[in-house]
Amino acid sequence: MHSEVTVTLAPEQEFHADLRGVEPLGHEAARKWLDDQFIALDCEPLRPSGKVLLADKLLTVAHAAGARRLSDPDWLFAYARAATGVTARPVVRVDVPGMTVGY
């Protein structure tokens, strides 16, 4: 099955990970990886209630990682495996400026 993750930081700043032939992280491992990155990158909850949805974590981690980390193939690959693992979807599009996660 074809699997890919695209992260858009700006209209002309897009990062793409092709996961063809690569298994996503298991759901719990993917959640843990995102939780660890959320903390390591000092991310803040998007909602005033403090509740953090998985889509929020994908957005805030990508935003905090910025172009520097997303340009690192190893980090992007790990992010992509986590994104496909938590969403259970083969194609994930994270649009940081638009604040959307699409499948």
C-alpha positions, 0 to 999 in steps of 0.5 A: 500500500502506498503511504505518504506524509506531506507537511506544509509550513508555508505556501512554498515550503513543503516537506514530503515523506514517501513511506512506500513499503514501510510500516507505520508505528503502532498506535501506542508507539506513535502516540508516545513518539508524538508526546515525547516530541511535544514535550521536547519541543516545548509545544503549547496546547492549541485549545484554551481548555488544555485538551490536546487532540492527536491532530493538534499534536501533529500540527504543533509538533510540525510547527515547533520542529520547523524547516530545520527538523523537517529537512532532516530525513531521519526526523521527517521519516520518524514524524511520518511513521508516527503520523500514519500510526496515530491516524491509521491512514496511509496518506496524511497531509499536515497544513500548519498555516491552515491548521488542518490535518487531512487524510 
